[in-house]
């Protein structure tokens, strides 16, 4: 499972870099990469669904609050 998560995360990073080079890759490739990114995004959230379940559990230290806020800010 950990290996799958890593592959998805690396894949998202590579696709994002490709999406940012729109002028080099063209519209069609950009749209295909965008579709791949959406699929990877959905898979990423399915693989990390347990994280959402433990948000209300445990104590919130300053570090955990900052970490949680950063995660929500980075979501698309």
Secondary structure, DSSP 4 states (H G I P E B T S, - for coil): -HHHHHHHHHHHHHHHHHHTTHHHH-HHHHHHHHHHHHHHHHHHHHHTHHHHHTTTSS---HHHHHHHHHHHHH--
